[in-house]
Amino acid sequence: MVALTGQTASASAGSPLAESRRLVVKIGSALLVDDRSGRVRRAWLDALMDDVAALRRRGVEVLIVSSGAIALGRRHLGIGHARPKLEEKQAAAATGQIILAHAYQESLARHGLTVAQILLSPDDTERRRRHLNARATINTLLALGAVPVINENDTVATAEIRFGDNDRLGARVAQMTSADTLVLLSDIDGLYSADPRRDPQASHLPLVEAVTPEIEAMAGAAGTGYASGGMVTKLAAAKIAASAGCRMAIASGRENNPIARLEAGARCTWFAAQASPLTARKRWIAGGLAPKGRLTVDAGAARALLAAKSLLPAGVTGVDGGFDRGDLVTLVGPDGSELGRGLVAYGAEDAARIAGRKSREIEAALGYRGRDEIVHRDDLVLTGAGGDEG
């Protein structure tokens, strides 16, 4: 269903941002980098980071997915031709990432906030072991009060192993971190029934309930200048976000303080989520994965699992199978009945070493300090009697 009534979202009704607890903001190169000078638009970035600081003060966790490294590096290295080679793009990214990280560091330091740079490849979000590592790192950074700034690892990625655009990277980050809101800042204020650059009669859509073939047919072509994404990639991102339980907005970032403007009711297009982030994550865990092993738990751990608690090593009485960290394992009770399934935080050999031990004994048993939980509750789906996926 498509909502076509009204040209703007009602500010009096309140912005969905007011309900957000974990927000991913994607910033395109065309907004961040001045097309003529090839430098960071510092006044614009400072205004956006003012918005981020305001969100952090009220307890919202913010992640930034930022384009711009290649554009900045090209200017710095003097790569002026319009179609640089892959190796030149990678060299530009290597230089540009430093410039980009420094710009964010300086801007956020004005508010006493720490920035953390993270470079991701598709494997980091799609392979379960690397997915868990990246998710754990990002969650730890957020818990410590840092603002992660994320970009694709363009210095080593090739055309065959790239996200290809930061719209989809933003959606994958939202999916991986169970964010409830994704905002794509763009040079356009949302989705229209046709390309408004070519059709002055095109209608703005304030709300899209689902990305249907009809909606996909409305997508225009990619923009110009440094921007590589277009409405097609934004709709692809919307589908990923919605399936992950994350609402998404396409909003204009042309003016200063775009997040504050969005909260105040600036025109945009919101895409509805299909479920809560946690429910969507557990559906992802439950579907399409074959268990690689089994953990048997004692009666106390079984009760804790049914009460939506994590599985600690102390409650494990048996380890079977040849699984690695991040693989799906079946959790069974003392009587052998299946209680649930989850992504395990340790490989089979290490899991056997810490089975039955207290969490404080993990380091002594393994020689390193791992996670306290052998299966975290966010990575667990209950399948036995009395269990559910929520």
N, C-alpha and C positions, 0 to 999 in steps of 0.2 A: 504494500500500500504506500502511496506517495501523498504527502501532505503538500498541497499547493496553495492553501489559503494564507493570505497575509504575506507581505513583502519582507518583514523582519520578525525575528523572534521577540516575544514580549519580554521586556526587561522587568516588568512588574511581576511576571510569573516566576522570575528567578532563573538564573543560568544553571544548567547542569553542572557547571564547574563548582558551584556551591556544595554539591554532594560528593565531590572528588576527594579521595584520600591518597591516591597514587596517580600522578599525572605524567604522561610522556608528551613532550613538546618537540615537534620536528620543525627544523628551520632550514629553508632552502638557500642555496648559494646566491640566488638573485636578490634575496632580501639582505643577506649578511655581508656580501661583497659588492663594493661599488664597481659597476661595470666599466667605468672609464679609468679609474686609478688602479683597480685590482687590489685595493686595500679594504680592511674591515671597516664597516660603517660604525664607528665607535659610539656615536651619540645614540644610534638606534639600538645597538647591543646593550649599552648601559641602561636604556629605558626598559628593555625587555628583562634584564637582570633585576631591575627594580621590581618588576612584576613578580619574578621568581622569588625574590626575598620576601615580598608581602605574603605570598602563598606559604612559604616556609614558616613564617612567624605564626601562622594560624594552624600549623601542624600538617600541611599537605607535603607529601614527599614528591619531589620533582626530578624527572630524568630528562635530559636534553639529547636529542638526536640531531646532530649538526652536520650539514654539508659545508663546503667551503674550502677544504684543505687543498684540493687540486687547483682551484681558482687562485688561491693565495700563493701557492707554490709556483705556479706558472709565471706570475709576475715577478716573484723573487728570483727565479732562475732565468728569466728572460726568454721564456718559451712563448713567443708571440703569435705563432701561426694558429689558424683556427682548428686544425685537425691534428693534434699531437699524437705521436705513436704511443702504444701501450706502455713502453718503457719510460717515455717522457712523462706520462700521467703518473706512473708509480714514483718516479723521482720527484715530481711536483708534490705528490701526496706526502712523501717523507719529509720534505721541507715545510710544506703547508701545515702539517699537523702540529708542529712546534709553534708556529705563529698563531694558529687557531687556539691551542690550549692556553697559550700565554694571554691571549685576548680575554678568554673566559676567566682565567685566574685573576687578572687585574680587575675585571668588572665585578666579579663576585666578592673579591676581597674588600671592596668598599662597604659591604654589608657583613663582614666577618665570616663569610661562608667559604668553605673549602671546595675546590673543584677536583674531580678525579677523571682522568681520561681513560676510556675503554675502547679498544678497536676490536670489532667483531667480524667474523666471516659467516657465511651461511651454515657451515658445520657447527659453529658455536651455538646456534639456536636450534638446530635440527637433530644433531647427534646427541643422544640422551646423556652420555657421560660429560661431554663438553657443555651441554645445556645446563646440567646441574652445577658444574663448576662456575659458569658465568652467572647463573642465577644466584648462587651463594655469595659470590663476590659482590654483585650489585646490591643484594639485600644487606650485606654487612656494611657497605659504604653508606647506604641510606640510614641504617641504624646508628651509624657514627656521625650522622649529620652532614655528610658530604653531598654534593650535587654531581652525579655522574654525567659526563659529556661523552656521548657515544658516536662513533662513526664507523663506516666500513673500513676494513683493513686493506685499503687500496694499494699499499706498498708491496703486497705479495699476491693479491688476488688477480686472477686472469678473467677474461670474459666468460669462461665456462663455469667459474666458481664464485660469481659475484651476485649480490642481491640485485644490482643493476640500478637501483634508485633508493633514496633514503625514505621514501614514503613507505615502501614495503618493509624496509629495515625498522622503521618506527613501529609498524604493526607487529613485527616479530618480537621486538623488545617488549612491547606492551603485553603480548601473549606470554613471553617467557617470564616476566616479572609479575604477572597477574595484576597489571594496572587496570584501573576502572575507567580511565579517560585518556584518549589520545587526541591531540590537537595538531593538525597539519597547517602550519602557517604558510600561506601562499601569496601569489600576486593577484588572486581572485577571491571573492568573498563567498565562495560556495559553488554548488552545482546548479547549473541552469538546464532548462529543457533543450537547449541547443547552445552552440558556442556563441556567447554574447559578443565576441569580437567580430563575428560575421553576420549574426542575426540580431538586430536591435529589438526584435519582438520576443526574444527568448525570456522565459519566466524563471525566476529564482525559486529554488526549492528549499524551504527552511528545515524540513524534516524528511528523512528517508527511513522507512521502517525496515526495508530489506532491499538488497542490491539485486534486482531482477534483470532479465534481459532487456526489458524496456528502459531501465535506468542505465544500463551499460551502453545502450545505443545513444544516449545523450552525451557521452564523453567526447571531448574535443581532442585536438592534437596537442603534442608537447609544445611548451613555450619556446622562447628564444633566449639568446645570450648564454649565461653560464648554467641556467636551469636545464636539467635533463629529464625531469618528470613532467607529466601532464595529467589531465583528468583520468585517463585510463589507469595510470599507476595508483592514483588516489582511490579509485573505486576498488582496485585489487586490495589495497590496504584496508579499506572499509570492510571487505568480506573477511579478511583475516581477523581484524579487530572484533567484529561482531561475533564470530564463532568462538573467540576467546573470552566473551563476556565483557567486552570493553566498548563503551560508547566512543564515537569519533566525531570530530568537527573539522570541517574545512573552513578556514577563516582567513581573512586578509591580514597580512603582516606589513603592509606598506607603511602604515602610520606608526608612530612611536606608541609604546605601551599596548601592544596588541592583545595581551592576555587580560589586562584590566578593561580594555574596550569590549572584549568578548564577555566578560563577567557583567558588564553594564548593559548588555543586550545588543551589541553590534551584530549586524547581519552576518549570518554564516549558514552552513548546512550541517545539521546534526544527523548522524547515522546511529540508529538504535542498536543496543546490544541484545544478543539472543539469550543471555543468561548472566548469572553473576560470574566474575572472574574465577572464583574458587570452584564453582560447579563446572565451568567449562574446562578448567585444568583437569579436574578429576575424570571428566568424560574422555579427555585426551589420553589420560593414563589407562583408563579402562578399555578403550577401543583400539584395536589394530596392533596390539603388542602381545607377543607370545612369552609367557613366563620362562625364565632361564634357570630358575632354581626355586628352592623352598626353604623357609624359615619356620621351625616349630617353636611355639612359645608356651610358657607355663600359664596356669590359670589366672594369675594376677595380671600378666601382660594381656591376656585375652580380654579380661574385663576392662582394662585401660583402653584397648583398641576400640571396643564397642562403645566406650565413652568418648570417642573422638580424640584420644591422646596419641602421641607419637610412640613408636616402639623403641625402647631402650635396650642396649645390649644385655642388661641384667635379666631381662625376661626371655631371652632366647635360649632354648635347650637343645636345638639341633639345626645344622646347616647342611643342606644337600644341593648339589648341582655345581656347574662350572660357570657361574655368573661373574660379571665385572661390575664395577661401580657404575651406577646409572641404569643397570638392567632392571627389568621387571621381575619380581619374585612373588611367589604365593606365600601367604601367611596362614599357618594352620594351628589349631588349638591342640591341647594335650590329647584329645580323642581323635586327631587326624582330620577333623572337619575344617573346611576352608573358611577363614574369617575375612580375608581381604587380599588385596594385591597392592604392591607399591614399588616405587623406585628406590633401590637400595643404595645406601651411601658408602658401602664398602664392597670390595670384591670378595669372592667366596673364601679365599684363604685368610684374609684379614678378619672377615666376619666370624670365622671359626675360632680365631685366636681371642676375640673379645667376647664371644658368647658366654653369658652368665656373669660377666664382670660389671662392676659399677662404672659409670661414665668417667669418673676421675681416674680409673685404672687404665684407660685406653692408651694413653701415651706410653706408659711403662710396658704395656703388652706389645705395642706396634713400633715404638721408637719415634712416633710422631703424634701430634695432637690433631685428631680428626673431629668429625662432628659428634656431639653427644648422643644424637639419635642414630640408630641404624636404619630406620625408615621414618622420615618426618611426616607428621600428620597431613601436611599440605601435599605430600607425594603419595598419599595412601587412599585407596578406595575400599570401602567395606563391601563385601559380597555375600557374607554369611547371613544367618538368621539375625534379624534385628538391625542389619546394616543397610546403608544406602550410599549414594554417590555424592550427597551434598555435604 
